[in-house]
Amino acid sequence: MLLTMTTDAEGASDLGYLLHKHPGRVQEFEQSFGVAHVFYPEATDERCTVALLLEVDPVALVRGKGQRDAGFSLAQYVNDRPYAASSMLAVALGRVFRTALAGRCEARPELVDRTWPLEVHAPAVPCRGGGEVAERLFGPLGWQVDATPIPLDPEIPAWGDSRYVDLRLTGTMRLADALSHLYVLLPTLDAAKHYWVGSDEVDKLVRAGGAWLAGHPAREEIARRYLAHRTTLAASAIARLAEVDDATPEELDDAIAQEEPRSVPLARLRREAVLAALREVGARSVVDLGCGEGELLSLLLAEGFERLLGVDVSPRALTSAARRLHLDTLPDRLRSRIDLIQSSVTYTDARVAGFDAAVLTEVVEHLDPPRLAALERAVLGTAAPATVVVTTPNAEHNVRYPTLAAGAMRHRDHRFEWTREEFAAWAQAAAGRFGYTVELRPVGAVDPEVGPPTQMAVFRAEVAR
């Protein structure tokens, strides 16, 4: 199976830097199902084409542990997998061009955000539903789509068209975005995969497509087809994509708390408590995980922190944060100290490592409880800053909000809210697992019966990192 990508932009051969594959060499990459070859049919400053050719070993497929088609006894021997650009090509693309897909290029970092005029060609793509499906999925992403049906047999027109199309895409965009579209949508067109589709595929879909898929008009259809129409998994993916696209600020605390007018809003008290903890430990670089619209980052920038990174899963929130921080007009001396990236607190991401401190303000309660272990591994285990500051609502204090129904949580997207005892148990267990000590602190006025409205944990590494 073959996929080519061509650009005629000025300095076209610079594509090789982004792909981390030298235009002057043919390179081979072993896959569990065959061998992927990368080569350049042409590479000049005026025009450059990169080709990904996947040679599939049918015997390796049969010997694999993938699910077989019980409805057709010869399906494991007679199928289109060695010839059609579907899930195997997507897997190879993700592995071979992993760094480019992640949007990294140490040799020429200025190329990462460059937009390129691109033409993508895949001569044989299984497309259940015909060319209009390709248009529906790729079109909203900025591609001009030409999906020409391939006849079952050119010599016998009466047989009609096959379910395959000759796919050509043209558009101008970042290379990382183009690769992300292909990685997700090639197997989506086929609506089937060469391997068992389990719950980990939901994580893969959200991670690979979250930056653009959350706002895609066909995101539900993409989720269903990508996950091979496994209804439960598709529902989970759709729910998580809705989270990605939800940049609604917390409505709780000051908006619904009617008991006493406060002179200082609770949101400000939280930010001040976090700032005090960061000053106390002497942190100079901070990553704000779940930065939202950038309120804390704005305060930290004004405070003079030397290096700041805002991370959020919502592109809409990051856009709002960029506006709040005036990133487009900041003086160079300030702009060089702060950056914003799209990522998830449950994913290991090398970009969030190397900071003195990490902050998660009102974030953990937005995660499904089974995903807390992933957050712990990513933040305390892998990023491993010397200090981690976590704030979360105190569920016991909810009774002090007259307009909050009994048993209700403070925000519609909260998956849980901890009591003081529950928060302490989680914090102490997580600290013990990853070599931290932890101190629990109140935020806001402490009610003698139900405690403070917000609770905070300050994790400190037992060994200098």
RAZIVEN-V568437 format. One record per backbone hydrogen bond with DSSP energy under -0.5 kcal/mol. CO is the residue of the C=O (numbers start at 1). NH is the residue of the N-H. If there is no record, write none. Layout:
co={CO & CO}
nh={NH & NH}
This chain:
co={1 & 3 & 4 & 5 & 6 & 7 & 9 & 11 & 12 & 13 & 14 & 14 & 15 & 16 & 16 & 17 & 22 & 25 & 27 & 29 & 31 & 33 & 34 & 35 & 36 & 37 & 38 & 39 & 39 & 42 & 45 & 45 & 47 & 48 & 49 & 50 & 51 & 51 & 52 & 52 & 53 & 53 & 54 & 55 & 56 & 57 & 58 & 59 & 60 & 61 & 68 & 69 & 72 & 74 & 74 & 77 & 80 & 80 & 84 & 86 & 87 & 88 & 89 & 90 & 91 & 92 & 93 & 95 & 97 & 98 & 99 & 100 & 106 & 108 & 109 & 111 & 114 & 116 & 116 & 117 & 118 & 119 & 120 & 121 & 122 & 124 & 125 & 127 & 127 & 130 & 130 & 131 & 132 & 133 & 134 & 134 & 135 & 138 & 138 & 139 & 143 & 144 & 146 & 146 & 147 & 148 & 149 & 150 & 153 & 156 & 157 & 160 & 163 & 164 & 165 & 165 & 166 & 167 & 168 & 169 & 170 & 171 & 171 & 173 & 174 & 175 & 176 & 177 & 178 & 179 & 180 & 181 & 182 & 184 & 185 & 186 & 187 & 187 & 189 & 196 & 198 & 199 & 199 & 200 & 201 & 202 & 203 & 204 & 205 & 206 & 209 & 209 & 210 & 212 & 213 & 216 & 218 & 219 & 220 & 221 & 222 & 223 & 224 & 225 & 227 & 229 & 230 & 231 & 232 & 233 & 234 & 235 & 236 & 237 & 238 & 239 & 240 & 241 & 243 & 245 & 252 & 252 & 253 & 256 & 256 & 265 & 266 & 267 & 268 & 269 & 270 & 271 & 272 & 273 & 274 & 275 & 276 & 277 & 278 & 278 & 279 & 284 & 284 & 285 & 286 & 286 & 287 & 287 & 288 & 288 & 288 & 291 & 294 & 295 & 296 & 297 & 298 & 299 & 300 & 300 & 301 & 307 & 308 & 309 & 310 & 311 & 311 & 312 & 313 & 314 & 315 & 316 & 317 & 318 & 319 & 320 & 321 & 322 & 322 & 323 & 326 & 326 & 331 & 331 & 332 & 334 & 335 & 337 & 339 & 341 & 341 & 344 & 349 & 350 & 356 & 356 & 357 & 358 & 359 & 360 & 360 & 363 & 364 & 365 & 365 & 368 & 369 & 371 & 372 & 373 & 374 & 375 & 376 & 376 & 377 & 378 & 379 & 383 & 386 & 387 & 388 & 388 & 389 & 390 & 391 & 391 & 392 & 393 & 394 & 395 & 396 & 397 & 398 & 400 & 401 & 403 & 405 & 411 & 418 & 419 & 420 & 421 & 422 & 423 & 424 & 425 & 426 & 427 & 428 & 429 & 430 & 431 & 431 & 432 & 435 & 437 & 439 & 441 & 443 & 445 & 447 & 451 & 453 & 454 & 455 & 456 & 457 & 457 & 458 & 459 & 460}
nh={54 & 52 & 121 & 50 & 119 & 48 & 12 & 14 & 15 & 16 & 17 & 18 & 19 & 20 & 21 & 20 & 25 & 27 & 38 & 36 & 34 & 57 & 31 & 55 & 29 & 53 & 27 & 41 & 51 & 49 & 11 & 12 & 44 & 7 & 42 & 5 & 39 & 53 & 3 & 54 & 37 & 55 & 56 & 35 & 58 & 61 & 62 & 63 & 64 & 64 & 70 & 72 & 75 & 77 & 78 & 79 & 83 & 84 & 86 & 90 & 91 & 92 & 93 & 94 & 95 & 96 & 97 & 98 & 101 & 102 & 104 & 103 & 109 & 111 & 112 & 114 & 175 & 118 & 173 & 8 & 171 & 6 & 169 & 4 & 167 & 85 & 165 & 129 & 130 & 133 & 134 & 135 & 136 & 137 & 138 & 139 & 139 & 141 & 143 & 142 & 145 & 170 & 148 & 168 & 149 & 166 & 151 & 162 & 156 & 159 & 160 & 152 & 127 & 150 & 125 & 167 & 148 & 122 & 146 & 120 & 144 & 118 & 173 & 116 & 178 & 179 & 180 & 181 & 182 & 183 & 184 & 185 & 186 & 188 & 189 & 190 & 191 & 192 & 128 & 198 & 201 & 202 & 203 & 204 & 205 & 206 & 207 & 208 & 209 & 210 & 212 & 213 & 214 & 215 & 216 & 219 & 222 & 223 & 224 & 225 & 226 & 227 & 229 & 228 & 230 & 231 & 234 & 235 & 236 & 237 & 238 & 239 & 240 & 241 & 242 & 243 & 244 & 245 & 246 & 247 & 255 & 256 & 257 & 258 & 403 & 269 & 270 & 271 & 272 & 273 & 274 & 275 & 276 & 277 & 278 & 279 & 280 & 281 & 282 & 283 & 282 & 306 & 307 & 357 & 288 & 309 & 289 & 359 & 290 & 291 & 311 & 294 & 298 & 299 & 300 & 301 & 302 & 303 & 304 & 305 & 304 & 286 & 339 & 288 & 341 & 290 & 291 & 343 & 315 & 318 & 319 & 320 & 321 & 322 & 323 & 324 & 325 & 326 & 327 & 326 & 329 & 330 & 334 & 335 & 336 & 337 & 338 & 308 & 310 & 312 & 343 & 347 & 352 & 353 & 386 & 387 & 287 & 389 & 289 & 362 & 391 & 366 & 367 & 415 & 416 & 371 & 372 & 375 & 376 & 377 & 378 & 379 & 380 & 381 & 382 & 383 & 384 & 354 & 461 & 358 & 390 & 459 & 360 & 457 & 362 & 363 & 455 & 395 & 397 & 398 & 399 & 400 & 401 & 402 & 404 & 405 & 408 & 414 & 395 & 423 & 424 & 425 & 426 & 427 & 428 & 429 & 430 & 431 & 432 & 433 & 434 & 435 & 436 & 435 & 462 & 460 & 458 & 456 & 454 & 447 & 451 & 447 & 394 & 443 & 392 & 441 & 390 & 459 & 439 & 388 & 437}
